[in-house]
Amino acid sequence: MQKYYTRACNFYYDNISKEKVKKKTSIPIGDNKSLSFDTVEIITRTKKKKINIKNINNLPPRIKKKVLIDINNISKIKKIPKLKLDNLPILMGIVNITPDSFSDGGKFNNKFSAIKQINKLIVDGAKIIDVGGESTRPGSKEILEKEEWLRVNKVMDYFKSKKIFVSLDTRKSFVMKKAFKYKLNLINDVSGLSYDKETINFLKNSKIPFVVHHMKGTPEIMQKNPSYKNVLLDIYDYFEDKLKLIRKKGITHNHIILDPGIGFGKNMKHNITLINNISIFHSLGLPVMLGISRKRFIKDISGHNDSIERIGGTVSSSIFSMLQGVQILRIHDVNEVNQGIKVFKKINFN
């Protein structure tokens, strides 16, 4: 039986969006009336077609039922405890306490520099701090769990005195359990909870929110000729299957964030396809996160205009993602991205 997917498109913003939502001619993303859509793209493995929401009743019954379920998922309120999903996008500031991360390895590898960076990211507007002690850049090799914890532990005690939402970037349940004794609001596991068989049990027992991330292969080999039948729909199906597994294991809450994993087992074409169609993942009914900061696709597109920090490419892709309703952006240069978003909003929405 042919499978159908629904992607929200033709978005409206700010006052125009609020007016259309009020008139019921567009549908909001979550409870954010400042961002809404009036068109859906109905997609299969062989074709796709866009229709205005006012014409949904004209669809064949089976397709209509599927589209209405997806629209309900898109428009329902998303909640993550202790995180306000109102003034979007939320910026997640990256703190890699590693010697070898792809962009900032070695910069924040001691307690003083890491804490200094945490404070800077908070001042710059980060609402989430994502701390990691193991590099998962392309070609990286895993490290021992105790070594990873020794790196992360440099800052965990510091978070107790800070009113900040703390995310832990790790694949290892050992590190998760150690950090949970301090202050921890989110688990960000790039392996999609598949690296460590104990992770799902930890998440079930702790009830802590978490990210379901997509990565093809492992960091060591993920960029060696990655291939998909259809990268967008393959990853959508992956999320559906992973969520079924999570439910089967006894995790019933919806405090889950989806991240399609830009650059994690994807070439430039895959990455661009995902970003360009990112709004399809809203129909899974959960907040969407993107890590596009300083990624290789920016270099691939910009050619000789590439730069070390790739701020221009990060800002432009961040704004595009914001306009597709992405709730969370994982960012190195929080100040610059925040600046770009503020100026863009002021010019366009006022």
C-alpha positions as CSV (number, residue, x, y, z in Angstrom):
1,M,0.0,0.0,0.0
2,Q,1.3,3.4,-1.0
3,K,2.5,5.6,1.9
4,Y,1.6,9.3,2.1
5,Y,3.6,12.1,3.8
6,T,2.5,15.6,4.5
7,R,4.7,18.7,4.4
8,A,3.5,22.1,5.6
9,C,4.4,24.9,3.2
10,N,3.6,28.4,2.0
11,F,4.2,30.0,5.4
12,Y,3.0,33.4,6.8
13,Y,4.7,35.3,9.6
14,D,3.9,37.8,12.4
15,N,0.8,40.0,12.0
16,I,-0.2,38.6,8.7
17,S,0.0,35.1,10.1
18,K,-2.0,36.0,13.2
19,E,-4.7,37.6,11.0
20,K,-4.9,34.5,8.8
21,V,-5.1,32.2,11.8
22,K,-7.9,34.3,13.2
23,K,-9.8,34.0,10.0
24,K,-9.0,30.3,9.9
25,T,-7.4,30.5,6.4
26,S,-4.0,29.3,7.8
27,I,-2.9,26.8,10.4
28,P,-0.3,27.6,13.1
29,I,2.8,25.6,13.8
30,G,2.1,24.4,17.4
31,D,0.6,27.2,19.4
32,N,2.7,29.9,17.7
33,K,0.2,32.0,15.8
34,S,3.0,34.1,14.4
35,L,4.0,31.3,12.1
36,S,1.3,29.5,10.0
37,F,0.8,27.8,6.7
38,D,-2.1,27.4,4.3
39,T,-0.8,24.8,1.9
40,V,0.4,21.2,2.3
41,E,2.5,19.1,-0.1
42,I,1.3,15.5,-0.2
43,I,4.2,13.3,-1.0
44,T,4.7,9.6,-2.0
45,R,7.8,7.8,-3.1
46,T,6.9,8.5,-6.7
47,K,5.1,11.9,-6.8
48,K,4.1,15.0,-4.9
49,K,1.3,17.5,-5.1
50,K,0.5,20.8,-3.3
51,I,-3.0,21.7,-2.3
52,N,-4.5,24.6,-0.2
53,I,-5.9,23.5,3.1
54,K,-9.4,24.6,2.0
55,N,-9.4,21.8,-0.5
56,I,-8.5,19.0,1.8
57,N,-12.1,17.8,1.9
58,N,-11.9,17.1,-1.8
59,L,-9.2,14.4,-1.3
60,P,-10.0,10.7,-1.5
61,P,-11.0,9.4,2.0
62,R,-7.8,7.5,2.9
63,I,-5.5,10.4,1.8
64,K,-7.8,13.0,3.5
65,K,-7.6,11.0,6.8
66,K,-3.8,10.8,6.7
67,V,-3.4,14.5,5.9
68,L,-5.8,15.6,8.7
69,I,-3.9,13.4,11.2
70,D,-0.6,15.1,10.1
71,I,-2.1,18.6,10.3
72,N,-3.3,17.9,13.8
73,N,0.3,16.8,14.7
74,I,1.7,20.0,13.1
75,S,-0.7,22.3,14.9
76,K,-0.8,20.7,18.3
77,I,1.1,22.3,21.2
78,K,4.6,21.0,21.8
79,K,6.0,21.0,25.3
80,I,9.5,20.4,26.8
81,P,9.6,20.8,30.6
82,K,11.5,24.0,31.7
83,L,11.8,25.2,28.1
84,K,9.6,27.8,26.6
85,L,8.7,27.1,23.0
86,D,7.3,30.6,22.3
87,N,9.8,33.1,20.9
88,L,11.3,31.0,18.2
89,P,13.9,29.9,17.2
90,I,15.5,28.8,20.4
91,L,19.3,28.9,20.2
92,M,21.3,26.0,21.7
93,G,24.8,27.1,22.4
94,I,27.5,24.5,21.8
95,V,30.3,23.9,24.3
96,N,32.7,21.1,23.2
97,I,35.0,20.2,26.0
98,T,37.2,18.2,23.6
99,P,40.6,18.5,22.0
100,D,39.4,17.4,18.6
101,S,35.9,18.6,17.7
102,F,35.6,19.6,14.0
103,S,35.4,23.4,14.5
104,D,36.3,24.3,18.1
105,G,38.4,21.4,19.3
106,G,40.8,22.4,22.1
107,K,39.3,25.9,22.6
108,F,37.3,25.0,25.7
109,N,39.1,22.0,26.9
110,N,39.8,23.2,30.4
111,K,37.4,24.3,33.1
112,F,38.2,28.0,33.0
113,S,37.7,28.4,29.2
114,A,34.6,26.2,29.2
115,I,32.9,28.2,31.9
116,K,33.9,31.4,30.2
117,Q,32.3,30.2,27.0
118,I,29.2,29.1,28.8
119,N,28.7,32.5,30.3
120,K,29.3,34.2,26.9
121,L,26.7,32.0,25.2
122,I,24.1,32.8,27.9
123,V,24.7,36.5,27.6
124,D,24.5,36.2,23.8
125,G,21.1,34.7,24.0
126,A,21.4,30.9,24.2
127,K,18.5,29.4,26.0
128,I,20.1,25.9,26.0
129,I,23.7,25.0,26.7
130,D,24.8,21.7,25.0
131,V,27.9,20.2,26.6
132,G,29.8,17.4,25.0
133,G,33.0,15.6,26.0
134,E,33.5,13.4,22.9
135,S,34.0,14.5,19.3
136,T,31.6,12.9,16.8
137,R,33.1,14.8,13.8
138,P,33.5,12.7,10.5
139,G,36.3,10.3,11.0
140,S,36.5,10.6,14.8
141,K,37.0,7.6,17.0
142,E,35.2,6.9,20.2
143,I,36.8,7.5,23.6
144,L,36.5,5.7,26.9
145,E,33.4,6.6,28.9
146,K,35.5,7.5,32.0
147,E,37.6,9.9,29.9
148,E,34.5,11.5,28.4
149,W,33.0,12.0,31.9
150,L,36.2,13.6,33.3
151,R,35.9,16.2,30.5
152,V,32.2,16.9,31.0
153,N,32.5,16.9,34.8
154,K,34.6,20.0,34.7
155,V,31.4,22.1,34.3
156,M,28.5,20.1,35.7
157,D,28.8,21.5,39.2
158,Y,28.9,25.0,37.8
159,F,25.4,24.6,36.2
160,K,23.8,24.2,39.6
161,S,24.0,27.9,40.2
162,K,22.8,28.9,36.7
163,K,19.2,29.3,35.5
164,I,19.9,27.7,32.2
165,F,18.5,24.7,30.4
166,V,21.3,22.1,30.3
167,S,21.7,19.5,27.4
168,L,24.3,16.7,27.5
169,D,25.7,15.6,24.1
170,T,26.7,12.0,24.7
171,R,26.1,8.4,23.4
172,K,27.0,6.7,26.7
173,S,24.6,5.9,29.5
174,F,27.5,5.9,32.0
175,V,28.0,9.6,31.3
176,M,24.3,10.3,31.3
177,K,23.9,8.7,34.8
178,K,26.8,10.6,36.2
179,A,25.6,13.9,34.9
180,F,22.0,13.3,36.1
181,K,23.2,13.6,39.7
182,Y,23.9,17.3,38.9
183,K,21.6,19.5,36.7
184,L,20.4,18.0,33.5
185,N,17.4,18.9,31.3
186,L,18.0,17.1,28.0
187,I,20.0,14.2,26.5
188,N,21.3,14.8,23.0
189,D,22.5,11.4,21.7
190,V,23.8,11.6,18.1
191,S,23.5,7.8,17.7
192,G,19.7,7.9,17.9
193,L,19.8,6.0,21.2
194,S,21.4,3.0,19.4
195,Y,25.0,3.1,20.5
196,D,24.4,2.0,24.1
197,K,21.6,-0.5,24.8
198,E,21.2,0.9,28.4
199,T,20.3,4.4,27.2
200,I,16.6,3.8,26.6
201,N,16.3,2.2,30.0
202,F,18.0,5.3,31.6
203,L,15.6,7.6,29.7
204,K,12.6,5.5,30.7
205,N,13.6,5.5,34.4
206,S,14.7,9.2,34.6
207,K,11.9,10.5,32.4
208,I,14.3,13.1,31.1
209,P,13.6,14.7,27.7
210,F,15.8,13.7,24.8
211,V,16.7,14.2,21.2
212,V,16.1,11.5,18.6
213,H,19.0,12.2,16.2
214,H,19.6,10.6,12.8
215,M,23.1,9.4,11.8
216,K,23.9,6.9,9.1
217,G,26.7,4.6,10.3
218,T,29.2,5.8,12.9
219,P,31.2,9.0,13.1
220,E,34.3,7.1,11.9
221,I,32.7,6.0,8.6
222,M,29.5,8.0,8.2
223,Q,30.8,10.3,5.4
224,K,32.2,7.4,3.2
225,N,29.8,7.6,0.3
226,P,26.4,7.8,2.2
227,S,23.4,6.8,0.1
228,Y,19.6,6.8,0.4
229,K,16.7,5.8,-1.8
230,N,15.0,9.1,-0.8
231,V,16.9,10.9,2.0
232,L,13.9,12.9,3.2
233,L,11.4,10.0,3.3
234,D,14.0,7.5,4.5
235,I,14.8,9.7,7.6
236,Y,11.1,10.3,8.2
237,D,10.5,6.6,8.2
238,Y,13.5,6.2,10.5
239,F,11.9,8.6,13.0
240,E,8.6,6.8,12.9
241,D,10.3,3.4,13.5
242,K,12.4,4.8,16.3
243,L,9.4,6.4,18.0
244,K,7.5,3.0,17.8
245,L,10.5,1.3,19.4
246,I,10.7,4.0,22.2
247,R,7.0,3.5,22.9
248,K,7.4,-0.3,23.0
249,K,10.2,0.1,25.5
250,G,7.8,2.0,27.8
251,I,8.6,5.7,27.2
252,T,5.2,7.3,26.9
253,H,5.9,11.0,27.2
254,N,6.2,13.4,24.2
255,H,9.2,15.3,25.6
256,I,11.2,14.4,22.5
257,I,13.0,16.5,19.9
258,L,13.8,15.4,16.4
259,D,17.1,16.1,14.7
260,P,17.6,14.8,11.1
261,G,21.4,15.1,11.6
262,I,22.8,17.5,9.0
263,G,26.3,16.3,8.0
264,F,25.9,12.9,9.9
265,G,26.1,10.5,7.0
266,K,24.9,12.9,4.3
267,N,26.5,14.5,1.3
268,M,25.8,18.1,0.2
269,K,22.8,17.1,-1.9
270,H,21.3,15.2,1.1
271,N,21.8,18.1,3.4
272,I,20.3,20.7,1.1
273,T,17.3,18.4,0.4
274,L,16.7,18.0,4.2
275,I,17.0,21.7,5.0
276,N,14.9,22.7,2.0
277,N,12.1,20.3,3.1
278,I,12.6,20.4,6.8
279,S,8.9,21.3,7.5
280,I,7.9,17.7,6.7
281,F,9.1,16.6,10.1
282,H,6.5,18.8,11.9
283,S,3.9,16.2,10.9
284,L,5.5,13.8,13.4
285,G,4.1,16.1,16.2
286,L,7.3,16.9,18.0
287,P,9.7,19.9,18.1
288,V,12.4,19.9,15.4
289,M,16.1,20.8,16.0
290,L,18.8,21.5,13.4
291,G,22.5,21.6,13.8
292,I,23.7,23.6,10.8
293,S,26.4,25.7,12.5
294,R,29.7,25.8,10.6
295,K,28.8,22.6,8.7
296,R,30.7,21.3,5.6
297,F,27.7,22.0,3.3
298,I,28.4,25.7,3.7
299,K,31.9,25.2,2.3
300,D,30.6,23.1,-0.5
301,I,28.2,25.8,-1.5
302,S,30.3,28.9,-1.0
303,G,33.5,27.6,-2.6
304,H,36.3,30.2,-2.5
305,N,34.1,32.3,-0.2
306,D,34.4,29.7,2.6
307,S,35.7,30.9,6.0
308,I,36.9,29.3,9.2
309,E,33.7,30.1,11.2
310,R,31.3,30.1,8.3
311,I,29.1,32.7,10.0
312,G,27.4,33.9,6.8
313,G,26.3,30.5,5.8
314,T,25.2,29.6,9.3
315,V,23.1,32.8,9.7
316,S,21.4,32.4,6.3
317,S,20.6,28.7,6.8
318,S,19.4,29.6,10.4
319,I,17.0,32.2,9.1
320,F,15.7,29.8,6.4
321,S,15.1,27.1,9.0
322,M,13.3,29.6,11.3
323,L,11.0,30.4,8.4
324,Q,10.1,26.7,8.1
325,G,9.1,26.5,11.8
326,V,12.2,24.8,13.2
327,Q,12.0,25.3,16.9
328,I,15.7,24.8,18.0
329,L,19.0,25.7,16.3
330,R,22.2,24.2,17.6
331,I,24.8,27.0,17.2
332,H,28.4,27.9,17.9
333,D,28.2,31.6,17.2
334,V,25.1,32.5,19.2
335,N,25.7,36.2,19.2
336,E,26.0,36.5,15.4
337,V,23.1,34.2,14.7
338,N,20.9,36.1,17.2
339,Q,21.9,39.4,15.7
340,G,20.9,38.1,12.2
341,I,17.6,36.8,13.4
342,K,16.7,40.0,15.3
343,V,17.5,42.2,12.4
344,F,15.6,40.0,9.9
345,K,12.6,39.9,12.1
346,K,12.5,43.6,12.7
347,I,12.9,44.4,8.9
348,N,10.4,41.8,7.7
349,F,7.8,41.6,10.5
350,N,7.4,45.2,11.6
